[in-house]
Every structure is written in structure tokens, then in C-alpha cells.
């Protein structure tokens, strides 16, 4: 029996962990592991599929905490199970769905281990430091800025030169 996973549109900061159940002497092809997710469309560049031995001295729980920002209070109840896994794991972050809603039916050789929320710093809107951010700039409709004046003079000079060139061309054309 397969489990149905419903991924809502625009899901963010969620990480799903799967164990890859395979015999050490008969590993499953990476493409077959990805197809076993049962996803409609997915950004494979966002997925991590690796052998736990690659972590060397780091435990999977520590990797999830440090590498993916999973809070310790989420990992603690599952620490023994996570660190007891052997072989390969697949880490599936929300960004792999590219904001699309999906229904997935993961199947063997994948086995869902857990769903974790990444810690995200809260957004705060603190007031700006005093000084430069206070006060108002008065609008002066009667004065133009230095750039505007320079642009006016350049335009006037351009048209004056054009008028002189035109007068010169006409005078040369009229003279025999």
C-alpha cells in the first residue's frame, strides 16, 4: 500500500526525509529512486540523494539541524531513528515542487521517515535609526534642479546650432 502525500501550492520551508531500502549488493538506480517518489513534476536539482557514509562522523540528525535548519525540538523525538538509518537517504525540500500543488504516492524502495519544518527567522519591522530618516523634504515648484536646468540649456544650445546650420545651408543654396 502506498501513502498519498498532498503537497499544497506554494509550500515553503518543509523537508521530507525518505530512507532508500535497497540491498547493499544490489543498489537501485538513482533515476528509479526519483521515479519512486511518484511526483508529477519536480526539480531534481533541489533533491539530495546520498549515502549516509558520506556524512562521515556527522549524524543525520546533526546534518538536518545544521544543513537544513531543522529545530532540535523536532529532531529530538526521532533522533535515534534518524541516526539508526543505514544506506542511502533522499531529502526532498519544498522548493523541489517549484510552488506547484501535487499529490505524490511514494513507493518502494522509498520509505517515508519524517516531515520537518525548517526554522525561519521571523520578519521584524523595527523603526529606522533616528536622524537621517526623520523630517520631510519641502517641494519647491518654482525652482528646477541643476540637472533640469542643464538639460534645458543643452536643448536650447542644440536647437540654436541646428538653426545656424540650416541658415548656412539655405544661404549657400540661394547664392549663385
N, CA and C atoms as a LAMMPS dump frame, in Angstrom:
ITEM: TIMESTEP
0
ITEM: NUMBER OF ATOMS
528
ITEM: BOX BOUNDS ff ff ff
-5.0000000000000000e+02 5.0000000000000000e+02
-5.0000000000000000e+02 5.0000000000000000e+02
-5.0000000000000000e+02 5.0000000000000000e+02
ITEM: ATOMS id mol type element x y z
1 1 1 N 0.843 -1.184 0
2 1 2 C 0 0 0
3 1 3 C 0.883 1.239 0
4 2 1 N 0.539 2.196 -0.825
5 2 2 C 1.315 3.429 -0.878
6 2 3 C 0.598 4.526 -0.119
7 3 1 N 1.361 5.468 0.36
8 3 2 C 0.828 6.608 1.096
9 3 3 C 0.651 7.769 0.141
10 4 1 N -0.452 8.465 0.273
11 4 2 C -0.702 9.642 -0.548
12 4 3 C -0.197 10.865 0.209
13 5 1 N 0.693 11.609 -0.413
14 5 2 C 1.192 12.862 0.172
15 5 3 C 0.632 14.01 -0.655
16 6 1 N -0.062 14.91 -0.006
17 6 2 C -0.605 16.094 -0.687
18 6 3 C 0.308 17.28 -0.384
19 7 1 N 0.873 17.822 -1.443
20 7 2 C 1.762 18.979 -1.312
21 7 3 C 0.959 20.207 -1.727
22 8 1 N 0.718 21.141 -0.809
23 8 2 C -0.055 22.33 -1.186
24 8 3 C 0.769 23.27 -2.063
25 9 1 N 0.061 24.051 -2.865
26 9 2 C 0.733 25.054 -3.702
27 9 3 C 1.476 26.037 -2.8
28 10 1 N 2.629 26.433 -3.228
29 10 2 C 3.458 27.439 -2.539
30 10 3 C 3.914 26.998 -1.148
31 11 1 N 3.973 25.695 -0.925
32 11 2 C 4.52 25.202 0.337
33 11 3 C 5.973 25.663 0.434
34 12 1 N 6.38 26.036 1.616
35 12 2 C 7.755 26.521 1.796
36 12 3 C 8.319 26.019 3.117
37 13 1 N 9.621 25.823 3.137
38 13 2 C 10.375 25.501 4.346
39 13 3 C 9.973 24.17 4.987
40 14 1 N 9.649 23.194 4.148
41 14 2 C 9.336 21.856 4.636
42 14 3 C 10.341 20.89 4.013
43 15 1 N 10.819 19.955 4.801
44 15 2 C 11.764 18.952 4.328
45 15 3 C 11.209 17.565 4.672
46 16 1 N 11.12 16.718 3.653
47 16 2 C 10.688 15.333 3.843
48 16 3 C 11.907 14.429 3.713
49 17 1 N 12.013 13.469 4.628
50 17 2 C 13.15 12.553 4.644
51 17 3 C 12.646 11.152 4.315
52 18 1 N 13.303 10.514 3.352
53 18 2 C 12.975 9.15 2.949
54 18 3 C 14.215 8.272 3.08
55 19 1 N 14.016 7.056 3.546
56 19 2 C 15.074 6.05 3.505
57 19 3 C 14.94 5.324 2.175
58 20 1 N 16.075 4.911 1.611
59 20 2 C 16.077 4.112 0.39
60 20 3 C 16.383 2.684 0.824
61 21 1 N 15.354 1.837 0.8
62 21 2 C 15.521 0.443 1.216
63 21 3 C 16.025 -0.356 0.018
64 22 1 N 17.289 -0.723 0.072
65 22 2 C 17.905 -1.478 -1.016
66 22 3 C 18.963 -2.4 -0.439
67 23 1 N 19.217 -3.457 -1.142
68 23 2 C 20.264 -4.391 -0.706
69 23 3 C 21.623 -3.773 -1.03
70 24 1 N 22.597 -3.902 -0.138
71 24 2 C 23.916 -3.313 -0.392
72 24 3 C 24.57 -3.84 -1.663
73 25 1 N 24.271 -5.09 -2.004
74 25 2 C 24.897 -5.666 -3.201
75 25 3 C 24.076 -5.42 -4.463
76 26 1 N 22.879 -4.804 -4.333
77 26 2 C 22.035 -4.51 -5.491
78 26 3 C 21.417 -3.127 -5.35
79 27 1 N 22.242 -2.067 -5.504
80 27 2 C 21.693 -0.714 -5.353
81 27 3 C 20.699 -0.382 -6.468
82 28 1 N 19.731 0.432 -6.129
83 28 2 C 18.716 0.887 -7.085
84 28 3 C 19.28 2.101 -7.822
85 29 1 N 19.044 2.149 -9.132
86 29 2 C 19.498 3.297 -9.943
87 29 3 C 18.89 4.59 -9.388
88 30 1 N 19.655 5.664 -9.463
89 30 2 C 19.166 6.958 -8.968
90 30 3 C 17.861 7.358 -9.637
91 31 1 N 17.768 7.184 -10.947
92 31 2 C 16.553 7.564 -11.675
93 31 3 C 15.351 6.77 -11.171
94 32 1 N 15.542 5.495 -10.862
95 32 2 C 14.454 4.668 -10.34
96 32 3 C 14.018 5.145 -8.953
97 33 1 N 14.972 5.609 -8.162
98 33 2 C 14.646 6.147 -6.829
99 33 3 C 13.796 7.404 -6.989
100 34 1 N 14.179 8.288 -7.911
101 34 2 C 13.417 9.518 -8.133
102 34 3 C 12.021 9.209 -8.662
103 35 1 N 11.902 8.233 -9.545
104 35 2 C 10.589 7.847 -10.078
105 35 3 C 9.712 7.251 -8.986
106 36 1 N 10.325 6.614 -7.996
107 36 2 C 9.569 6.007 -6.9
108 36 3 C 8.887 7.063 -6.019
109 37 1 N 9.292 8.324 -6.152
110 37 2 C 8.606 9.386 -5.41
111 37 3 C 7.156 9.504 -5.844
112 38 1 N 6.872 9.182 -7.094
113 38 2 C 5.507 9.3 -7.599
114 38 3 C 5.073 10.737 -7.78
115 39 1 N 6.023 11.621 -8.021
116 39 2 C 5.715 13.038 -8.214
117 39 3 C 5.419 13.31 -9.689
118 40 1 N 4.534 14.272 -9.935
119 40 2 C 4.194 14.646 -11.307
120 40 3 C 5.352 15.383 -11.965
121 41 1 N 5.757 16.453 -11.328
122 41 2 C 6.839 17.273 -11.859
123 41 3 C 7.643 17.781 -10.674
124 42 1 N 8.953 17.686 -10.808
125 42 2 C 9.801 18.015 -9.662
126 42 3 C 11.141 18.537 -10.156
127 43 1 N 11.753 19.455 -9.404
128 43 2 C 13.078 19.971 -9.73
129 43 3 C 14.112 19.065 -9.061
130 44 1 N 14.685 18.173 -9.834
131 44 2 C 15.606 17.193 -9.258
132 44 3 C 16.878 17.836 -8.716
133 45 1 N 17.22 19.017 -9.191
134 45 2 C 18.423 19.688 -8.693
135 45 3 C 18.281 20.077 -7.225
136 46 1 N 17.068 20.144 -6.72
137 46 2 C 16.831 20.524 -5.317
138 46 3 C 16.83 19.322 -4.373
139 47 1 N 16.824 18.116 -4.927
140 47 2 C 16.742 16.897 -4.126
141 47 3 C 18.142 16.415 -3.76
142 48 1 N 18.29 15.916 -2.54
143 48 2 C 19.552 15.303 -2.121
144 48 3 C 19.333 13.809 -1.986
145 49 1 N 20.126 13.039 -2.701
146 49 2 C 20.114 11.577 -2.612
147 49 3 C 21.557 11.167 -2.361
148 50 1 N 21.828 10.648 -1.167
149 50 2 C 23.217 10.344 -0.828
150 50 3 C 23.315 9.195 0.15
151 51 1 N 24.506 8.626 0.203
152 51 2 C 24.808 7.548 1.14
153 51 3 C 25.167 8.184 2.482
154 52 1 N 24.604 7.664 3.541
155 52 2 C 24.859 8.225 4.872
156 52 3 C 26.324 8.131 5.27
157 53 1 N 27.074 7.211 4.688
158 53 2 C 28.506 7.127 4.975
159 53 3 C 29.239 8.386 4.506
160 54 1 N 28.653 9.113 3.546
161 54 2 C 29.263 10.355 3.062
162 54 3 C 29.315 11.424 4.154
163 55 1 N 28.474 11.294 5.166
164 55 2 C 28.477 12.27 6.262
165 55 3 C 29.652 12.061 7.208
166 56 1 N 30.35 10.956 7.069
167 56 2 C 31.5 10.585 7.884
168 56 3 C 31.127 10.577 9.364
169 57 1 N 31.658 11.497 10.168
170 57 2 C 31.415 11.493 11.612
171 57 3 C 30.133 12.226 12.012
172 58 1 N 29.49 12.895 11.074
173 58 2 C 28.271 13.648 11.385
174 58 3 C 27.061 12.711 11.33
175 59 1 N 26.152 12.88 12.271
176 59 2 C 24.925 12.072 12.25
177 59 3 C 23.911 12.736 11.312
178 60 1 N 22.918 11.967 10.894
179 60 2 C 21.878 12.528 10.018
180 60 3 C 21.108 13.62 10.746
181 61 1 N 20.806 13.413 12.014
182 61 2 C 20.08 14.432 12.782
183 61 3 C 20.875 15.735 12.833
184 62 1 N 22.177 15.633 13.041
185 62 2 C 23.012 16.841 13.067
186 62 3 C 23.058 17.502 11.693
187 63 1 N 23.105 16.698 10.641
188 63 2 C 23.107 17.252 9.282
189 63 3 C 21.8 17.999 8.997
190 64 1 N 20.682 17.434 9.427
191 64 2 C 19.395 18.102 9.22
192 64 3 C 19.327 19.408 10
193 65 1 N 19.904 19.405 11.204
194 65 2 C 19.901 20.623 12.022
195 65 3 C 20.809 21.69 11.418
196 66 1 N 22.019 21.314 11.081
197 66 2 C 22.996 22.286 10.597
198 66 3 C 22.825 22.622 9.121
199 67 1 N 22.526 21.625 8.316
200 67 2 C 22.445 21.847 6.879
201 67 3 C 21.099 22.315 6.375
202 68 1 N 20.035 22.045 7.146
203 68 2 C 18.689 22.387 6.683
204 68 3 C 17.907 23.228 7.68
205 69 1 N 18.5 23.553 8.807
206 69 2 C 17.842 24.441 9.762
207 69 3 C 16.635 23.822 10.454
208 70 1 N 16.673 22.519 10.685
209 70 2 C 15.579 21.861 11.397
210 70 3 C 15.829 22.027 12.901
211 71 1 N 14.805 22.461 13.618
212 71 2 C 14.94 22.734 15.05
213 71 3 C 15.156 21.448 15.836
214 72 1 N 15.927 21.559 16.887
215 72 2 C 16.234 20.426 17.74
216 72 3 C 14.995 19.785 18.349
217 73 1 N 13.973 20.59 18.682
218 73 2 C 12.767 20.025 19.296
219 73 3 C 11.988 19.149 18.313
220 74 1 N 12.169 19.341 17.013
221 74 2 C 11.551 18.45 16.027
222 74 3 C 12.376 17.176 15.856
223 75 1 N 13.687 17.313 15.956
224 75 2 C 14.571 16.178 15.721
225 75 3 C 14.67 15.249 16.926
226 76 1 N 14.578 15.795 18.118
227 76 2 C 14.807 15.011 19.339
228 76 3 C 13.97 13.738 19.412
229 77 1 N 12.646 13.787 19.154
230 77 2 C 11.857 12.551 19.256
231 77 3 C 12.247 11.497 18.214
232 78 1 N 12.9 11.909 17.142
233 78 2 C 13.252 10.98 16.064
234 78 3 C 14.75 10.772 15.924
235 79 1 N 15.523 11.34 16.84
236 79 2 C 16.984 11.295 16.727
237 79 3 C 17.506 9.853 16.6
238 80 1 N 17.028 8.951 17.423
239 80 2 C 17.507 7.561 17.377
240 80 3 C 17.153 6.907 16.043
241 81 1 N 15.937 7.139 15.555
242 81 2 C 15.527 6.55 14.28
243 81 3 C 16.337 7.134 13.123
244 82 1 N 16.513 8.454 13.112
245 82 2 C 17.283 9.1 12.042
246 82 3 C 18.73 8.614 12.041
247 83 1 N 19.333 8.589 13.218
248 83 2 C 20.743 8.209 13.306
249 83 3 C 20.956 6.703 13.156
250 84 1 N 19.883 5.934 13.255
251 84 2 C 19.981 4.493 13.082
252 84 3 C 19.854 4.043 11.63
253 85 1 N 19.518 4.98 10.735
254 85 2 C 19.377 4.613 9.326
255 85 3 C 20.731 4.238 8.735
256 86 1 N 20.707 3.329 7.78
257 86 2 C 21.914 2.916 7.054
258 86 3 C 21.628 2.993 5.563
259 87 1 N 22.67 3.075 4.778
260 87 2 C 22.495 3.123 3.321
261 87 3 C 22.247 4.535 2.842
262 88 1 N 21.324 4.659 1.871
263 88 2 C 21.065 5.971 1.287
264 88 3 C 19.771 6.584 1.813
265 89 1 N 19.733 7.912 1.763
266 89 2 C 18.532 8.671 2.105
267 89 3 C 18.248 9.661 0.987
268 90 1 N 16.998 10.069 0.916
269 90 2 C 16.577 11.088 -0.042
270 90 3 C 15.95 12.213 0.756
271 91 1 N 16.45 13.434 0.557
272 91 2 C 15.908 14.613 1.229
273 91 3 C 15.163 15.432 0.189
274 92 1 N 13.888 15.673 0.449
275 92 2 C 13.01 16.347 -0.501
276 92 3 C 12.496 17.656 0.096
277 93 1 N 13.108 18.8 -0.277
278 93 2 C 12.642 20.09 0.252
279 93 3 C 11.475 20.644 -0.577
280 94 1 N 10.716 21.522 0.016
281 94 2 C 9.562 22.133 -0.653
282 94 3 C 9.928 22.808 -1.962
283 95 1 N 11.1 23.412 -2.023
284 95 2 C 11.477 24.152 -3.232
285 95 3 C 11.585 23.247 -4.456
286 96 1 N 11.658 21.934 -4.251
287 96 2 C 11.703 20.993 -5.378
288 96 3 C 10.373 20.973 -6.133
289 97 1 N 9.288 21.418 -5.498
290 97 2 C 7.978 21.424 -6.146
291 97 3 C 7.725 22.707 -6.925
292 98 1 N 8.618 23.685 -6.765
293 98 2 C 8.545 24.944 -7.513
294 98 3 C 7.187 25.633 -7.361
295 99 1 N 6.609 25.563 -6.167
296 99 2 C 5.367 26.274 -5.874
297 99 3 C 4.105 25.601 -6.394
298 100 1 N 4.221 24.432 -7.008
299 100 2 C 3.056 23.744 -7.565
300 100 3 C 2.471 22.755 -6.554
301 101 1 N 1.145 22.678 -6.511
302 101 2 C 0.475 21.673 -5.693
303 101 3 C 0.623 20.321 -6.384
304 102 1 N 0.8 19.278 -5.576
305 102 2 C 0.964 17.936 -6.133
306 102 3 C 0.419 16.902 -5.182
307 103 1 N 0.098 15.767 -5.754
308 103 2 C -0.198 14.577 -4.976
309 103 3 C 0.858 13.555 -5.347
310 104 1 N 1.526 13.035 -4.35
311 104 2 C 2.598 12.063 -4.578
312 104 3 C 2.217 10.74 -3.918
313 105 1 N 2.631 9.674 -4.549
314 105 2 C 2.444 8.335 -3.988
315 105 3 C 3.804 7.633 -3.965
316 106 1 N 4.63 7.941 -2.957
317 106 2 C 5.942 7.283 -2.882
318 106 3 C 5.775 5.776 -2.707
319 107 1 N 6.642 5.024 -3.356
320 107 2 C 6.589 3.561 -3.292
321 107 3 C 8.001 3.017 -3.099
322 108 1 N 8.087 1.714 -2.937
323 108 2 C 9.379 1.058 -2.742
324 108 3 C 10.285 1.383 -3.925
325 109 1 N 11.525 1.651 -3.646
326 109 2 C 12.293 1.38 -2.442
327 109 3 C 12.274 2.517 -1.421
328 110 1 N 11.433 3.528 -1.61
329 110 2 C 11.407 4.649 -0.67
330 110 3 C 10.49 4.349 0.507
331 111 1 N 10.934 4.808 1.672
332 111 2 C 10.147 4.682 2.896
333 111 3 C 10.215 6.032 3.598
334 112 1 N 9.035 6.637 3.802
335 112 2 C 8.971 7.952 4.438
336 112 3 C 9.393 7.831 5.9
337 113 1 N 10.338 8.68 6.295
338 113 2 C 10.829 8.698 7.675
339 113 3 C 10.186 9.836 8.451
340 114 1 N 10.135 11.023 7.846
341 114 2 C 9.562 12.155 8.573
342 114 3 C 9.423 13.396 7.722
343 115 1 N 8.624 14.311 8.26
344 115 2 C 8.395 15.625 7.64
345 115 3 C 8.788 16.657 8.683
346 116 1 N 9.672 17.563 8.288
347 116 2 C 10.206 18.553 9.22
348 116 3 C 10.035 19.952 8.656
349 117 1 N 9.875 20.915 9.539
350 117 2 C 9.791 22.32 9.131
351 117 3 C 11.118 23 9.4
352 118 1 N 11.613 23.703 8.383
353 118 2 C 12.856 24.454 8.549
354 118 3 C 12.581 25.691 9.386
355 119 1 N 13.506 26.031 10.256
356 119 2 C 13.358 27.245 11.055
357 119 3 C 13.583 28.452 10.167
358 120 1 N 12.708 29.423 10.288
359 120 2 C 12.819 30.648 9.518
360 120 3 C 12.784 31.803 10.509
361 121 1 N 13.738 32.704 10.37
362 121 2 C 13.772 33.857 11.271
363 121 3 C 12.522 34.712 11.051
364 122 1 N 11.883 35.14 12.132
365 122 2 C 10.696 35.978 11.962
366 122 3 C 11.063 37.33 11.369
367 123 1 N 10.151 37.844 10.586
368 123 2 C 10.361 39.152 9.97
369 123 3 C 9.98 40.209 10.99
370 124 1 N 10.854 41.192 11.155
371 124 2 C 10.535 42.278 12.084
372 124 3 C 10.667 43.608 11.353
373 125 1 N 9.793 44.504 11.704
374 125 2 C 9.79 45.824 11.09
375 125 3 C 10.131 46.859 12.152
376 126 1 N 11.393 46.925 12.499
377 126 2 C 11.851 47.868 13.511
378 126 3 C 11.951 49.257 12.886
379 127 1 N 11.726 50.283 13.676
380 127 2 C 11.856 51.638 13.135
381 127 3 C 13.303 51.909 12.718
382 128 1 N 13.456 52.761 11.73
383 128 2 C 14.786 53.137 11.265
384 128 3 C 15.502 53.946 12.339
385 129 1 N 16.833 53.918 12.353
386 129 2 C 17.562 54.705 13.347
387 129 3 C 17.224 56.196 13.229
388 130 1 N 17.222 56.857 14.369
389 130 2 C 16.88 58.283 14.389
390 130 3 C 17.908 59.096 13.626
391 131 1 N 17.477 60.233 13.167
392 131 2 C 18.396 61.139 12.483
393 131 3 C 18.067 61.278 11.019
394 132 1 N 18.731 60.5 10.177
395 132 2 C 18.59 60.642 8.739
396 132 3 C 17.225 60.283 8.193
397 133 1 N 16.451 59.52 8.93
398 133 2 C 15.169 59.081 8.407
399 133 3 C 14.015 59.961 8.864
400 134 1 N 14.311 61.071 9.53
401 134 2 C 13.246 61.926 10.028
402 134 3 C 13.187 63.215 9.23
403 135 1 N 12.022 63.839 9.279
404 135 2 C 11.841 65.105 8.597
405 135 3 C 11.209 64.915 7.235
406 136 1 N 11.035 66.026 6.554
407 136 2 C 10.412 65.983 5.231
408 136 3 C 11.197 66.877 4.291
409 137 1 N 11.152 66.566 3.037
410 137 2 C 11.814 67.38 2.022
411 137 3 C 10.757 68.308 1.438
412 138 1 N 10.969 69.642 1.553
413 138 2 C 9.967 70.561 1.017
414 138 3 C 9.989 70.542 -0.516
415 139 1 N 8.806 70.561 -1.082
416 139 2 C 8.691 70.628 -2.528
417 139 3 C 8.665 72.084 -2.962
418 140 1 N 9.504 72.435 -3.895
419 140 2 C 9.556 73.811 -4.395
420 140 3 C 9.223 73.765 -5.876
421 141 1 N 7.991 74.134 -6.188
422 141 2 C 7.52 74.044 -7.567
423 141 3 C 8.146 75.103 -8.463
424 142 1 N 8.575 76.217 -7.88
425 142 2 C 9.072 77.306 -8.714
426 142 3 C 10.535 77.132 -9.113
427 143 1 N 11.263 76.269 -8.478
428 143 2 C 12.669 76.095 -8.809
429 143 3 C 12.888 74.736 -9.453
430 144 1 N 13.765 74.73 -10.432
431 144 2 C 14.11 73.466 -11.073
432 144 3 C 15.482 73.038 -10.574
433 145 1 N 15.735 71.758 -10.626
434 145 2 C 17.012 71.251 -10.145
435 145 3 C 18.126 71.623 -11.117
436 146 1 N 19.352 71.472 -10.667
437 146 2 C 20.507 71.785 -11.505
438 146 3 C 20.559 70.922 -12.751
439 147 1 N 20.195 69.689 -12.644
440 147 2 C 20.199 68.797 -13.812
441 147 3 C 19.155 69.231 -14.832
442 148 1 N 17.982 69.633 -14.338
443 148 2 C 16.94 70.073 -15.26
444 148 3 C 17.368 71.342 -15.99
445 149 1 N 17.995 72.266 -15.28
446 149 2 C 18.476 73.49 -15.924
447 149 3 C 19.536 73.184 -16.965
448 150 1 N 20.443 72.292 -16.637
449 150 2 C 21.491 71.925 -17.589
450 150 3 C 20.877 71.274 -18.821
451 151 1 N 19.869 70.442 -18.64
452 151 2 C 19.204 69.807 -19.78
453 151 3 C 18.508 70.846 -20.644
454 152 1 N 17.885 71.842 -20.016
455 152 2 C 17.229 72.908 -20.793
456 152 3 C 18.254 73.683 -21.622
457 153 1 N 19.392 74.026 -21.024
458 153 2 C 20.418 74.78 -21.739
459 153 3 C 21.02 73.948 -22.88
460 154 1 N 21.221 72.66 -22.633
461 154 2 C 21.735 71.797 -23.7
462 154 3 C 20.754 71.708 -24.86
463 155 1 N 19.482 71.571 -24.56
464 155 2 C 18.476 71.505 -25.622
465 155 3 C 18.429 72.818 -26.39
466 156 1 N 18.484 73.937 -25.68
467 156 2 C 18.46 75.252 -26.334
468 156 3 C 19.698 75.43 -27.209
469 157 1 N 20.848 75.047 -26.713
470 157 2 C 22.08 75.144 -27.497
471 157 3 C 22.03 74.258 -28.728
472 158 1 N 21.487 73.058 -28.609
473 158 2 C 21.374 72.15 -29.742
474 158 3 C 20.511 72.768 -30.835
475 159 1 N 19.344 73.303 -30.448
476 159 2 C 18.457 73.895 -31.45
477 159 3 C 19.055 75.164 -32.067
478 160 1 N 19.822 75.912 -31.291
479 160 2 C 20.469 77.112 -31.833
480 160 3 C 21.504 76.724 -32.883
481 161 1 N 22.302 75.717 -32.603
482 161 2 C 23.313 75.247 -33.561
483 161 3 C 22.621 74.708 -34.813
484 162 1 N 21.527 73.967 -34.631
485 162 2 C 20.796 73.435 -35.782
486 162 3 C 20.233 74.574 -36.644
487 163 1 N 19.752 75.628 -36.009
488 163 2 C 19.207 76.771 -36.756
489 163 3 C 20.318 77.447 -37.555
490 164 1 N 21.509 77.596 -36.969
491 164 2 C 22.625 78.195 -37.685
492 164 3 C 23.055 77.338 -38.869
493 165 1 N 23.122 76.046 -38.682
494 165 2 C 23.498 75.153 -39.776
495 165 3 C 22.463 75.224 -40.889
496 166 1 N 21.176 75.254 -40.544
497 166 2 C 20.115 75.344 -41.54
498 166 3 C 20.206 76.667 -42.296
499 167 1 N 20.454 77.776 -41.597
500 167 2 C 20.583 79.088 -42.254
501 167 3 C 21.77 79.082 -43.196
502 168 1 N 22.867 78.459 -42.8
503 168 2 C 24.054 78.381 -43.649
504 168 3 C 23.773 77.562 -44.902
505 169 1 N 23.086 76.446 -44.773
506 169 2 C 22.758 75.597 -45.924
507 169 3 C 21.843 76.345 -46.876
508 170 1 N 20.847 77.052 -46.352
509 170 2 C 19.917 77.815 -47.209
510 170 3 C 20.663 78.936 -47.928
511 171 1 N 21.537 79.637 -47.212
512 171 2 C 22.251 80.745 -47.856
513 171 3 C 23.186 80.237 -48.942
514 172 1 N 23.807 79.1 -48.761
515 172 2 C 24.671 78.543 -49.783
516 172 3 C 23.876 78.062 -50.992
517 173 1 N 22.661 77.583 -50.738
518 173 2 C 21.82 77.104 -51.846
519 173 3 C 21.262 78.258 -52.659
520 174 1 N 21.036 79.423 -52.058
521 174 2 C 20.45 80.563 -52.755
522 174 3 C 21.522 81.335 -53.514
523 175 1 N 22.706 81.424 -53.019
524 175 2 C 23.772 82.153 -53.716
525 175 3 C 24.191 81.402 -54.977
526 176 1 N 24.389 82.195 -56.123
527 176 2 C 24.79 81.559 -57.387
528 176 3 C 26.211 81.141 -57.425
